[in-house]
Amino acid sequence: MDKGENPPVGIILCTEKGKELIELIFLPRDNIKVAEYLTKLPSKELFAEKLHKAILTAKVKLKEDKDVKINNNST
């Protein structure tokens, strides 16, 4: 971390029983690995929207995969 930079923040996105949760945590400054680097933190509402869309997409994909397996087993 360079002088003048803010400490790194981790983002935890969870879903359970229809409830979506977004938490931010501060990370140790040493040995940071990042998937995406942002200089400005998006709003919690934007994270909630993206999490909700990702959950819907995953549910559709899981259903499609399940349907494919069922169809392959019936032949």
RODO-2510 file (C-alpha; in nm, 4 decimals, decimal comma):
residues 75
     n   res          X          Y          Z
     1     m     0,0000     0,0000     0,0000
     2     d     0,1369     0,3380    -0,0957
     3     k     0,1439     0,6458     0,1233
     4     g    -0,1883     0,8301     0,1123
     5     e    -0,3931     0,5256     0,0093
     6     n    -0,6872     0,4112     0,2158
     7     p    -0,6765     0,0628     0,3709
     8     p    -0,8069    -0,2194     0,1490
     9     v    -1,1689    -0,3255     0,1908
    10     g    -1,3084    -0,6753     0,1407
    11     i    -1,6645    -0,7294     0,0240
    12     i    -1,8693    -1,0261     0,1421
    13     l    -2,1845    -1,1054    -0,0559
    14     c    -2,4183    -1,3702     0,0877
    15     t    -2,7680    -1,4997     0,0367
    16     e    -2,9706    -1,7265     0,2610
    17     k    -3,3423    -1,8044     0,2753
    18     g    -3,4319    -1,5189     0,0404
    19     k    -3,2254    -1,2642     0,2326
    20     e    -2,9309    -1,0935     0,0632
    21     l    -2,6486    -0,9533     0,2771
    22     i    -2,3602    -0,7218     0,1899
    23     e    -2,0791    -0,6600     0,4384
    24     l    -1,7565    -0,4627     0,4077
    25     i    -1,4476    -0,5599     0,6070
    26     f    -1,1067    -0,3992     0,6386
    27     l    -0,8198    -0,6242     0,5329
    28     p    -0,4585    -0,6452     0,6511
    29     r    -0,2336    -0,4162     0,4513
    30     d     0,0267    -0,6781     0,3627
    31     n     0,0062    -0,9387     0,0853
    32     i    -0,3178    -0,8105    -0,0710
    33     k    -0,4516    -0,9969    -0,3752
    34     v    -0,7279    -0,8278    -0,5743
    35     a    -0,9706    -0,9396    -0,8419
    36     e    -1,0759    -0,5842    -0,9215
    37     y    -0,9272    -0,2538    -0,8127
    38     l    -1,1576     0,0453    -0,7644
    39     t    -1,0574     0,3909    -0,6515
    40     k    -1,4110     0,4775    -0,5427
    41     l    -1,6402     0,2373    -0,3570
    42     p    -1,9793     0,1829    -0,5277
    43     s    -2,2955     0,2303    -0,3217
    44     k    -2,4366    -0,0513    -0,1105
    45     e    -2,7522    -0,0301    -0,3241
    46     l    -2,5509    -0,1042    -0,6394
    47     f    -2,3930    -0,4073    -0,4705
    48     a    -2,7392    -0,5256    -0,3629
    49     e    -2,8705    -0,4903    -0,7187
    50     k    -2,5749    -0,6780    -0,8686
    51     l    -2,5986    -0,9531    -0,6048
    52     h    -2,9708    -0,9961    -0,6720
    53     k    -2,9111    -1,0218    -1,0488
    54     a    -2,6284    -1,2724    -0,9952
    55     i    -2,8541    -1,4889    -0,7775
    56     l    -3,1302    -1,4883    -1,0391
    57     t    -2,8800    -1,5761    -1,3127
    58     a    -2,7347    -1,8599    -1,1035
    59     k    -3,0818    -2,0018    -1,0327
    60     v    -3,1658    -2,0040    -1,4043
    61     k    -2,8318    -2,1704    -1,4860
    62     l    -2,8808    -2,4354    -1,2173
    63     k    -3,2303    -2,5125    -1,3464
    64     e    -3,1006    -2,5384    -1,7047
    65     d    -2,8186    -2,7700    -1,5941
    66     k    -3,0642    -2,9847    -1,3987
    67     d    -3,3012    -3,0033    -1,6980
    68     v    -3,0145    -3,1074    -1,9274
    69     k    -2,9090    -3,3851    -1,6884
    70     i    -3,2673    -3,5117    -1,6607
    71     n    -3,3073    -3,5126    -2,0405
    72     n    -2,9729    -3,6898    -2,0899
    73     n    -3,0653    -3,9590    -1,8371
    74     s    -3,4031    -4,0273    -2,0000
    75     t    -3,2551    -4,1258    -2,3379
***
